[in-house]
Amino acid sequence: MTFTRRNLLAGASAAAASTLLARAAGAQSFPFTAAQRYPDPAVQILDPSFAKYRLYSSTLEQVATGLRWAEGPVYFPDGGYLLFSDIPNNRIMKFEEKTGQTSVFRANANYANGNARDRQGRLVTCEHSVTRRITRTEKDGKITVLADKFEGKRLNAPNDIVVKSDDSIWFTDPTFGIGGEWEGKKEKPEQATTNVYRIAKDGKLTAVLTDLVNPNGIAFSPDEKKLYIVEWKGTPNRSIWSYNVGDDGALQSEPTDVGGRKVYQLKGKSEDLDGVMVFSSEGKPLAFIKLPERCENLCFGGPKNNRLYMASCHSIYALYVEAHGAV
């Protein structure tokens, strides 16, 4: 090769771009090869009723990688982008669908974990450590604190969050963000229990559940008549609890096998559960989306709200399905 000023500059630019990408990643990037033939074997149908939701010619895609612990994905249809947390790197990331580019949306994010979009299209965030609070990012970029204390004591480490159609905000508050120096700052919890909270439209904070051991993931059924909570090894395995939700926001436990509440327990080797399990409303497994990494959280997005985004350890994966997200 003949060295000229032009190709030397081009080489320097490429090297600089490579360095910037490495810095932006903040962790090891993992190669991923999508399935070359349809249907994708990563999508496993466990019950025939799920077959209508699988797109025969859709395969699993890795849309971002180089993260240390991906969490809290939330999609913003107006901008066509996905926000998600990279907790140990203390930042919120942004993936833009049109360009396929990933960038830092917010650095020094107080170890943000769960994120959601309210009914006005604003970002609400669980600041997992340091500040230990629930915030809302206004349209002008200003941050409003929605909750940071309960009964005069600091929250533990807000983890996951969901916004109901009545504008109430529900979130879990385990201790993961203050248990060590990896996902935040090690501190002593002030709350006697690890609770699930509800912020009413008028701003009043209520503890709706106080008897779960480190509640984690949270979601409503599409009709919002049921609330699902993932409990971390409280029974003693990880469990999914189902609660009936009254019109006043009160929870009514179902008469079932464990403590008067319904629980679905996943059993098996850890690596066998790397992915997304799809359940019916009765708790019957319908399908499994096998991933090369453990999946922490997910959301629907895309122009038609039929693209499933899955935050999975070091990467974000996506899959188009023949179903639409409820939110």
Number of C-alpha atoms within 10 A of each C-alpha: 4 5 7 9 8 9 12 12 11 12 12 12 12 12 12 12 12 12 12 11 14 14 11 15 21 16 16 13 15 14 9 14 8 11 14 8 11 11 15 18 13 16 21 17 18 16 13 9 11 17 15 11 14 20 17 16 11 18 21 21 16 18 18 22 23 22 26 21 20 27 30 27 26 24 25 18 14 8 11 14 21 21 23 27 31 29 27 20 23 23 20 27 21 21 21 16 16 9 8 10 12 20 15 16 14 15 14 10 22 24 28 38 31 29 28 26 19 18 14 9 15 15 21 25 29 30 27 32 30 17 20 25 24 27 19 21 16 14 11 6 10 8 13 12 12 17 20 19 16 15 10 9 12 16 25 32 31 33 32 29 27 24 21 17 12 10 15 19 22 23 28 30 28 28 26 20 29 21 18 12 12 15 22 25 18 16 15 10 17 13 18 9 17 24 25 26 21 24 19 16 11 8 12 11 20 15 16 15 16 15 12 21 20 24 30 26 21 22 19 21 13 11 8 15 14 20 18 17 23 23 23 18 14 14 14 10 13 19 20 21 22 25 19 19 16 12 9 6 15 13 17 15 16 16 10 10 9 12 11 11 16 20 23 17 15 13 11 7 8 9 11 11 18 18 22 19 16 16 16 12 10 9 14 12 15 17 22 18 18 19 20 15 18 20 24 18 23 20 21 24 25 20 13 12 19 18 19 19 24 27 28 25 20 23 27 25 21 22 19 24 19 15 16 16 14 13 18
